[in-house]
Amino acid sequence: MKVAFLGPKATFTDLAVREMFPSAQSIPYMTIPDCLDAVMEGEVDISVVPLENALEGSVNITLDYLIHEMKLPIIGEITAPIKQHLLVHPQYKDSWEQVEVIFSHSHAIAQCHKFLHSQLKGIPCESMTSTAAAAKYLIEHPEVRAAAIANELAAKEYGLAIAKGNIHDFDFNHTRFIVLSKIYKEIPAQSLGSVGEKTTVMVTLPSDRSGALHQVLSAFAWRNLNLSKIESRPMKTGLGNYFFIIDVEMKLDEVLIPGAIAELEALGCSVVILGSYPYFNIEKTCP
Ligand SMILES: O=C(O)C(=O)C[C@]1(C(=O)O)C=C[C@@H](O)C=C1
């Protein structure tokens, strides 16, 4: 089985894949859209991409690609703890406070704002395609006096020193990753026990109808369907046009969820099921 992940080696997505698919052949791709193309085009069987971080919110590029560019079913979700460290080339370990630039993934930079503001105030931060891409850049460019925000595995993989550990601003820093596949309907054998099941739907409201969102929510509420997430994203058709992504804490059944969907359609909403899948938690991701 081939699994695409946001690379290079030692990103947080790589760590999630190692936990979830320990015996798969994992293949790094440079960007999230590249990971999604790889599974669409059949280069890989499965793709794992980040969807949401507890401190920074949704990874919009993942959501937008799933909605606007390609229709790929979600077959699973994995939540992993995220520990960010400040890495430097070993030659700068004792002088890390003099770095001139900090590289990382934009989400990782955002997760460490308080640290950066208090300890490295005024030092520019530059966004890279992933945390591990930033770490790799450092070892390949020892002449640049730079730091990377990345994980412990990236420090080991690229031979960097950890100048400051655990620099994320809040202890509870977790990211949810989704598993996408055209060929598997369920997650192929893996060692983790699932925590629960959920169904994700995308709902577009009829335009200009008062109380539409209230009616959508009541279709779930009176059926006692628990919603664990509701988020709006622009439809990209005009200012003020949004759709909603809703997570229902239940596997797709034959009665309740189809009943709610039929009710929404009767209200003039359009509804697409993005997936009904198990979710998993990993407690520890760094060796
Ligand atoms: O850059 C990485 O290491 C990733 O796996 C991406 C990513 C993200 O997109 O949110 C994943 C987890 C962390 O929240 C930071 C970055």
The ligand as a MOL file (V3000), in Angstrom:
LIG
                    3D

  0  0  0     0  0            999 V3000
M  V30 BEGIN CTAB
M  V30 COUNTS 16 16 0 0 0
M  V30 BEGIN ATOM
M  V30 1 O 4.5440 20.9960 8.3800 0
M  V30 2 C 4.2230 19.9340 8.9230 0
M  V30 3 O 4.9790 19.2780 9.6370 0
M  V30 4 C 2.8740 19.4350 8.7120 0
M  V30 5 O 2.6500 18.2640 8.8200 0
M  V30 6 C 1.7800 20.4550 8.4360 0
M  V30 7 C 1.1290 20.9840 9.6880 0
M  V30 8 C -0.1710 21.7830 9.3100 0
M  V30 9 O -0.4840 21.9910 8.1680 0
M  V30 10 O -0.8590 22.2090 10.2640 0
M  V30 11 C 0.7100 19.8710 10.5400 0
M  V30 12 C 0.7460 19.9400 11.8800 0
M  V30 13 C 1.1650 21.1540 12.5890 0
M  V30 14 O -0.0300 21.7770 13.0090 0
M  V30 15 C 1.9310 22.0840 11.7270 0
M  V30 16 C 1.9830 21.9250 10.4030 0
M  V30 END ATOM
M  V30 BEGIN BOND
M  V30 1 2 1 2
M  V30 2 1 2 3
M  V30 3 1 2 4
M  V30 4 2 4 5
M  V30 5 1 4 6
M  V30 6 1 6 7
M  V30 7 1 7 8
M  V30 8 1 7 11
M  V30 9 1 7 16
M  V30 10 2 8 9
M  V30 11 1 8 10
M  V30 12 2 11 12
M  V30 13 1 12 13
M  V30 14 1 13 14
M  V30 15 1 13 15
M  V30 16 2 15 16
M  V30 END BOND
M  V30 END CTAB
M  END
